[in-house]
Amino acid sequence: MTMTFELRHPAQGLARALELRIDVSPGHAEVEDELGALHDRMRCPGDRLHAMPAQPSGLPGLRLRYREADGEIFVYVEDVANGRLAGYTVFNRLIEVGRRADPWVRSPHTKFAPAYQRRGLASGLYRWALDGGLCLLSGARQSAGAHALWQSLSRRYTLGYVDLRHKTLTYLGERVSAAVMDDLHTRMVLLGHGWTLRRFKEATGMY
């Protein structure tokens, strides 16, 4: 399992302010508290977060710790030099999708401490998943930073819009109107390495 990635600069702005429903980001103190609690568990023998597999991240002072549970992948970025957890990404299963789509699609959710944001860490984790053949589906809401990240990734991976309801995916195209985007059933999808739109439709039963 190789997760090495390069440092990259994030996009500097949003293409359109209303291109996706923007959610409110959690406060800095809340994120720091959560990361601190997770790091304490990682250092506690007997906890399920203790003794996770680790490997270098390719970035000085940082290493990756990861685990899989019930089909969901948890990747943590640990700042070994400073003895703290920089952040994490969870690639969640979606209860909204049907059985055919479940093996191929995950929804990433990321939190990084302020000091580690805008350093390309989340982008590296997303690219690792996409290069491994996983397809990513956005949630109903995104933070402004997450939205910018998806737009940046669309320069390298195929991005489209889908309608998700009644456990069924319906393809909407590469662009949608502001009115369609405002619908909470509208999601973005990024196709991983080796996927074409045709193959994705056949595998997931998307219309």
Buried (B, 14 or more C-beta within 10 A) or exposed (E): EEBEBEEEEBBEEBEEEEBBBBBEBEEEEEBBEBBEEBBEBBEEEEEEBEEBEBEEBBBEEBBBBBBEEEEEBBBBBBBBEEEBBBBBBBBBBBEBBBEBBBEBBBBBEBBBBEBBBBBBBBBBBBBBBBBBEBBBBBBBEBBBBBBBBBBBBBEEBBBBBBBBEEBBBBBBEEEBEEEBBEBEBBBBBBBBEEBEBEEBEEBBBBE
